[in-house]
């Protein structure tokens, strides 16, 4: 069953009516196929027009949709032969950041990303995708491993931010994030990052400091959540829609600011409506970027990362 967002209520009403008509058709001799088709066309048109005009705050809601595909969904639908590798060899295993060896088509890659979970139990287990120091140190370890074996690195970013708990601070959260960012920038192999849901603050940048940064059409990427920004500026989270507008959190805004390099289109109605199609589109986009980076020397890759980050926010 689809979970509808507040702005999708008109679509929800039409789809509920379609479901009722289908039940009626199954239980009797009434021919209402033409009416069902008419309503389906109307619903599809309304869904397309709604998603073509989403506000930044609405896109934030779509990026957080409970059914939106996460890291493990993309592993299942877009990659193959995934072998998870765990532990930072210093403290323990962090399940908010999942990583391992995988194949993207015929390419061998090191795959790293945030996992939020898809139900209450898994969300608690994965700490809602909020990485702890051991998670970022695991990412560093595996990026260095990828560099030694000449494997390109692919990261899927989806976090509201790194875990802000006291225990994370005690174990060096800020340093772990900084060193993970440094490890990205120092990689001698190609790196492609994709913001697939939320890209929140340093917790996202630590896995997204690549020479090519992609972003799903309805994903968001920001230094702080709209609610957090609103609480600071206006002392109330109710101003979150205004904050989202001012912060330029959408893929379209960030492409113009040169924060990202490419927008990956989503199925009409968002990635959660067709995860398989979304995974296929993402796999093709990442594959194209890896092909464009293949064979480049380490010095050129590092210089490309440095140059792209120095260009962020340039006018003209």
N, C-alpha and C positions, 0 to 999 in steps of 0.2 A: 504494500500500500504506500502511495506517495504521501509524504508529509508536505503540506502546502504552507508556504510563507504568507505573511499577512497581505502582501500586495498581489498574491496569486488567487485571492478569494473568488474573483469573477470566473477564472479558469476552473477552479475547484467546483463551483456551482454547475458549470456546463458539463464537466466530466461526471459529476454525480448524477445529473439528469440522463446522460448517455448510459451509465451503468444501470439505472432504473429501467430504461427502455429495453435494454438487452435482456434483463430479467423477464420483462413482460413478454418479449418476443419468444423466449425459450419456453414459457409456460402456456402459450396459446397459439392460435392460428392467425393472429393479426400480423399483417405484413407492414412493418415499420422500418424496414431497412433504409428507405430513402430519407426518412427523418433522422435516423441515426447518422447516416453519411453527412447530412447537412449540418448537424450539430458537431460532428467530428471536424469538419472543415472550418466551422466557426471557431471551435476551441483551438485548433492548430493556428489559425490566423491571429486569434487573441493572444495566444502564448508567444508567438513570434513578435508581435507588435509590443507586447509588454517587455520582453527581454531585449528588444532593440532600443528601449528608452529607459533602462535602469539608471537610477541615481547612484552615486558612490555608496550611500548607506545601504541601498538595496543590494548592491553587489557584495558588500560586506556580509550581508545576511546569506546570500547565495554561497559565498566562500565558506561559510560556517555551517552549511546545511548538514543535518545529521546523516544523510544518506550519500553525501559527496564521497567519491572514491578517494581512498587514502593510499599510503605507501604499499601496504600488502595487497591491495586490490590491483595496483599497477604491476606489482611483481607477478601476480597471477595472470593478468591479462595482456601485458606488454613485453614481459621478459621471460626467460626460460633458464632452467638449470641453476636456480638461485641457491647458493650455499651460504647460509648466515654465518657470520664471524662475530663473536662477542667478546666483551671484556676490554678494559683499558690497560690491564697488566699493572695497575696501581691500586685500585680500590675495588672495582666490581663491575657488574653489568647494568647498563641503563637501557631499559626497553622503550624509552621515548624516542631514541635514535636507533634505527635498525640498519644494518649494513651487511654486505657480503659480496661474493663473486656472483656474476650473472652473465647471461648472454642477451644481447639485443640483436635479434636476427643472427647473423654469423659473427658479430663482434663480441669479444670478451671485454667486460667492463667491471669496474668496482662501483657498486651501487650503494648509495648512502642516502638516508632520508628520515624524516620525522614520521612517526606513526601515532595517530590520535586514538585509534580504536573505534569500533562500530556499535558497541553496546556498553552498558554500565560497567560490567566486569572488565572488559578489555580496555575501556577508557581509563579506569583506575590503574590497571596493570601497566599501561603505557603512559601514565601520568598526563593524559590529555595532550600528548605530543610536546610537553615542555621538558626539554633536555636538561640534565644535570651535568656537572663537570665531567663525570666519568663517561657520559655519552659523547661529549665533544672530544675528550681525550681518546676515546675509541675511534672516532672519526679521523683524528690526526694519525693514529697508528695505522689505520687502513689506507689513508691517503699516501702515507710514506711507503707502505707496502706496494701500492699501485705504482708509485714512482719507480721503485726498484725493479718491478717486473714489466714495466712499460705498458700498463693497462690504463686506458682513459677512465676518468672519474665522471660519473653521472650522479647528481644529487637531486632529490625531490623534496622541496621545502614546503612544510605545512605546519606552522606552529604559531600560537599567539605570542610566544616569547619564551626565552629560557626560564627555567624554574626559579622563582625568586625566594624560595624558602631559606631559613637560617642555615640548615645543614648544607645546602648548596653553596652558600656564601662561605661557610667554614671550610669547605673543600676547594675553594678557589674558583668560583664560577667565572668571575671577570677574566682571570688569567686564562682559563680554559677556552673561553670564547675568543679572546685575542689571539691565542696560539693556534686555534683552529682556522681563524681568518688568515693568519700568517702562513699556515700550511697550505691553504688553497692557493695563495698568491705565489708560493714557492714551488708548486708542482712542476715537474719536468715533463708532464704528459698532458694531453688535452683534458679540459674540464668543461662540462656543460651542466648548468644548474637550471632548474625549472621551479617556479613558484606555482604549486598546484592548488593551493587553498589560501591560507593566511601566511603572509611573510611578516612576522612580527619582530622588529627591533634586532638587537645583536644576535639573538638566538637564531634568526634567519640568515643574517649576513655571514655568520660563521660557517655556513654550508653553501653560501651563494656567491662567494668572491671568485667567480669564474670568468674566463674570457668571453663566454657566451652565456647570457642570462635570458631564459625564456619565461613567459608568464601566461598562464591560462587566461582566457578572455574575461572570466568573471572572478578571478582571484584578486587579492588585495595585498599591498606591500607597503609597510609604513614603519616609522620609528616608534610609534606607540599606537595603541588601539584608539579608535574614535571616542570610546567611552572614557578612556584615560585622559585623552587630550581635553575633552569637554569638562571633566572633573577639575583639571588644573586651571583652565582658562575661565570657565563660567561657574565653577563649584557645583556643577550638576551634570550627571551623565545623560540627562534628557536632551542635551544639546548635541548628542552624538551625530545625528544627521548633518548638522551644520559643520561639525568638526571634520567629518569624512569628506565633505565638499571642499573645505579649505585645505586639507592635508594632501590632496591629489594622490589618493591611494590606489586608483584604478590602473589597469594595464595601459589603457589608452593615454592617460596623463603621463605615466612613467616612461612610455616609449618616447613621447615628445621631450621629456627631460633627460633622455639618454641613460636612465637608470637601468632599463632593460633593453634587449636587442630585438626581441621578436614576440609577437602575440600569437598564441596557439588557440585557434577557434574551438569553441565548445559546441556540443549538440544544442539545438534549439531547446530552451527550457533548462539549460545547465547540465554540467557533467553528470549530476546525480540521476538524470533521466535516461541516460544511455552510457553507463560506465565502459562497456566494451568498445563502443565507437570512440569514446574519449581516449581510451588507452591506445587504440590503433593510431589515432591522429597524433598523440604525444610521441609514440614510438617513431613514427615517420619523421616528425620534426627534430627529435633528438638525433636520429640517425643521419639526417641531412647535415646537422651542425657538426657531428663527429667526422663525417666525410670531409667537410670543408677544412677541418683542423688537422686531419691525418697527415703525417709526414713532416710536420713543421718542427724545427729544432726547439729544444727546451728554452733557449734564450729568447727566441721569437715569441713563444707562448707566454713567458713571464712578462715580456715587454708589452704584449697585447693586453694582459690583465691590468698592468700598471696604467697604461694609456687610457683604457676604457673607464677606469675609476677616476682618473684625473679629469676626464671630460664630462663627468656627471654634472648636470645642472648648467652647462654652458649655454649661453644664448646665441641664436643664429645658427 
